């Protein structure tokens, strides 16, 4: 590392104290950090974590481009780096492209690292920053090892896929049973009322299980930035009607009275309808379980110029400040993840571009607001 430090010092033209301070900070980072020239992508400096990943290539790193170090097919002996069609798949160059657009987005992808048997792929998260040092064109890039996260995501994905297959088999069994019952009724057989009731319960249970698995799969995708919203136009009144059906179907109203307040009938918004329904359901679920039986919960929406606010109100409920704090955090008092708050937060803020607010007073009761753009922009991964 002494040779690397001397080379970086010569190139950066700054004194010993400055360069040692900067590099000591970067060396203490648990992630792999590198500094490269912006135009040529020549490697100027790397920290200890990066050196451990590429220990066998360290003698040959002097003057190398980062593409050559990573074994990129785009690597060449040219001093000027040239992008090609394959760079869009590279997390390193995706991070640089985001930086050039003024964004500081994190990008996930795969890089090649050495292994005892040759080489292997490593899932990483990257981000790039431009350094202002003596008017030098330099980039600071970090690589965070997310191999365990990627493995867990793939295992969860397979698990949810298997669960949905089981749900499909259950659905087929219920449908087959229903067909047998209907044929028996047409043939004049007397079908016990209890059997028909149990068949309805089975049908409802399969739907509930499938919906829950799909929601968990969505959350898994959202955590790993692989969820792509499907933006469609719709009347927000339809969302409120579907919410009532969902709550009554799940029999989760617990004696509370759910009422849709009249709203402007011609309002149209564009968003991911399924994600919006899921977030609104979570917010309404929170308010229902904070309310007593026979209290009235109002559902409505208020359109503004560029946004629309869905709101859920109980005029008889007043929450104390600690309850509001608990609602606003995604962790419970037991330091475990509050799954409802976490799901609502990640889907609302990250994919619906929404904000969530809660207001509570003795005069007005408690109202939860979900404000989204009238037209949600598509998110690309």
N, C-alpha and C positions, 0 to 999 in steps of 0.2 A: 504493500500500500504506500510505501514511501515514494517509490517511483511515480505512482499515480498522482500523489500529492504534489510532487515537484512539477510534473507535466501540467497539472491543472493550474498551479501557481504561475507558471510561465505564461500560459495562455491567457489567464484571467487578469494578470498584471495588477494584483493586489497584494498587500503586505501579509506577513506570516500570521499575525494575530487575527486579521479578518478571515483569512482562508481557513485557519484551524478552527475558529469559532463556527463558521458555516458548516464545515465538514464534520465536526464533532456532533453537531445537532443532527445532521442527516445520518451519521453512523449509529446514533442511538435509536433511530427509527426501526421498528420491527419489520417494516416492508422494504423491498428492494428499491433503491433509489439510484437514478443515473442522471448525469448532466451531459447533453449532447449539443453539438453545433446545429443551429436551426436549419441552415441551408443544406449542408452536406450530411447531417446526421452522424458525424464523426463523434465517437465516444470521447468525452473529456474527463469524466470522473465517474466512479461508481462506489457505493458504500459496501460495508462488510457483508450485508445480507445478499447483495447481488453477487459478490465474489464467491460466496459459498455455493450459489447455484451454478456458476460457470467457472469453478476452480480450475478445471483442466484446460481452459482456453486463456487463462490470465496472461501467460507469456506472449500470446499473439494478439492481445487486445489493443496494444498501442497503435493508434492510427486507424483502427477498424471502425466501420460504421455499425450502428446498432443492428441493422438488417443482417450484416455478416455474422455478428455475434449470435443472433437469434436463429441463424440458419434459414433466413427468409429467401424465397425463390427470387425476390426482387433485388437481392444483394449483388453488387458489382464493384468494379474497381474505380468507377467514375467518382470524381469528387463531388459532383452535383447529384443530389438524390432526385429521382424521377418517380412519381406515382404511376401505378398502372392499375388494371382492373382488379387485381387481387388484394390491393391495399384496403378495400372496404371491409374485408373479412378480418383484418388484423386489429386487435384491441389497441395496439400502440399507435397506429396511424389514425384510427378512429378518434382516439383521445386528442391527438394533435389537430385533427380537422375540427373537432368541437372547440378547441381553444382558439383556433383562427377565426371561428364564427363568433367569438365572444362568450361562449358557454364554458362552464367548468363541469361538464357531465362526466360521470364515471362510466367506463365501458368494460364489458365483460367479453372474454374470448379465450383463445388458447395460444400459448407460445410453446416452443420446443426447448427442452432443457436436456443436458446430458444425463445419462443413466449408465449403470454398470454394464448393461447389455447393449448399449448404443445411445439411444435417445428416447425420450418420452414426452408426451404432451402434458402441460400444466395449465389448468384453468386459472386465469388471473383477472383482476380488476385493475384498470389503469386510469390515470388522470394526468394531464399535462399542464404545465404552467410556464409562462415566459419569464425569464430572469432579466432584470435590469442591472447589469454589472459592467461598468466601464464601456457602455455602448456596444457590448458584445452581443451577438445574436445567439442566445443560449436558451435551451429548454430543460426544465426539471421534470422528470417523469418518474412516477412510482408504479411498482407492480405489487399488488397485494395477492397473496396466495389464497384462492378461494376453492381449492380442490375439494376440501371436505364439504363445503356448501354445495358445490356442483354435484358431488356424489349423492348427498342427501336429497337434493332436488330430483335427481333421476330415480332414486328409490321411491320417493313419495309419488312421483308421476306414475311409476309402474303400479304402486299400491292403489292409487285412485282409479287407474285404468281397470284393475282387477275388480275393485269394488263395483264399478259401473257395469262391468260384465255380469257380475252376480245380480245386480239390480235388474238388468235386462232379462236375465233368466227368471227371476221372481215375477217380473211383469208379464212374461210369456205364460207362466203358470197361472197367474190370476186371470189373464184373458182367456186361456183355455178353459178354466173352471167356469167362467161366466158363460162361455159359449155352450158348455154342457148343460148348465142350468137353464139357459134360454131354450135350448132344444127340448129339454125335458118338459118345460112349461108348455111349449107348443104341442107336444105329444099328449098333453092332458094330465101329466103327473103333478101331484101336489107337492110344492116345494116349501119346506118349513121356513117360516118368517125369520127365525134365528139364523138360518144358513145365509139368507140374503143379507142380513145385517152384518154378519161376520165377513161376508165377501166384500162389502163396502169398506169395512174397516181394513181388510187386507189391501184393497186397492189404494186407500188413502195412505196407509203405512208405507207402501212401496214408493209412492210419489214423494212422501216426506223424506225417506232415506235417500232417494236419488237426488232430490234438491239439495240436501245437506252435503252429500258427497261432492256435487258440482260446485257448491260454495267453497268447500275446503280446497278443491282443486284450483279454483280461481285465486284463492288466497295464496296458495303455494306458487302459482305463476306470478302473482303480483310481487311477492317477496323476491323473486328472481328476475324481475324485469322482463318476463316473457309473455305477460298478459297484454293483448292488443284489444283496445276498446272497439266496439262496433257502433259507430255513430249513426243514429237514425232519427228522423223527425217524428214527433208524436204530440198528442194533447196531454198536458200534465194531469188533467182530470182523470185520465185512464190509469195513471200510476196510483192515484188515491183509491180508485175503485178496486184495483188489483190488490192493494194493501189490505183493504177490508176483507176481501175474499181469502187472502193468505192467512190472516190472523184468525178468522173464524174457522178456516179449514184445520188449522193447527189447534183450535180450541184454547188459545192462549190469552183470550181477553179477560178471563177470570171474573166475569160479571161486570167488567167496566163497559160503559156504553160508548161506542165509537160513532162519531158523527162527522160527515163531510160538510164543511161550510161552503155555501155557494161562492164560486170563484168566476172570474171572467171566462166565458165559454169558448172564445175564439183564440185563446193563447196556444201558441205552438213553440216548442223548444226542440233542440237537437242535442242528444247525448247518448250514452250507452244505456239503453233502457233497462237491461237486466242488472247492471251494476247499480244504477240509480235505485231500482226497486230493492236491491239487497241492502244498500246503505239506509234508505228510508225505513225499511223493516227493522233494522237494528236500532235506529233512533226511537222508533215507535215502541219497540220491545222494551227499551230502557225506561220510557215514560210509563208504560203499562205496569211494569213491575215496581215502580215507585208510587203507584196510585192505589187507592183502596177500592174495594168492590163498590159498584153502582156509581162511581164517579164518572163524569163525562169527559171523554178525550176527543178534542176537535182536531180535524185534519183539514189543511187548506194550503193554498199557495198564493203568493203575491208577486206578479210580474213587475219588473222595473224596466229601465231603458235597455240595459245590456245583460241583465241578470234576472233570475227568478228564484224566489225563496220558498221552499217547502217548509211548513211549520206544523208542529204538533203541540197542542196546548191542553193543560188541565188547569182550569181557573180556581180549583179548590186545593191545589197542591202548592206548598211553599217549601223549597229546599234550603237547608242551611249551607253556609259557605263550604263546609267540609265535603258535603255531598257533591257540590258543583266541582270542587277540586278533583274528587275521585272520578267524576265523569270525564274530566278533561285529560286525565292521564291514562296511558295504555298499560300501566302496571297497577296491580292491586296492592293493598296494604301488606299482603303476605309476600310481596316482591316476586310474584309470579305474573305472567302476562294476562291481562284482562282481555280475553279473546274478542268480546264484542267491541270494546273501545279500540282495540288494535285493528280489527278488521275494518271498522268504520273509518278509522283514521287513514289507513294506507290506501283504501279504495277511493275515498272521497277526495283527499288532497292530491294524491299522485295521479289518479286516472280520470276523475270527474272535474278536476281543477276547482274544487269546492271549498267552502269554509263552513265551519260548524260553530254555532254560538248557542248559549243557553242563558235565559233571563228568568229570574225568579223574584217575586215580591208578594207581599200579602194582598196588595190591591189587585194585581194582574194575574196572580197565580204563576205557573211555570210553563215556559214555552221553549221548545228546542227548534232552532232554525238551521236549515241546510240551504246554502246559497250557491247556485251553480251558474255558469254563463248560459245565456239563452242558446248559444251555439258553442258546444264544446269542441275544441280543436283535437284532431286525431293525434294520438301519441305513437311515435315510431320507436322501435327498439334498435 
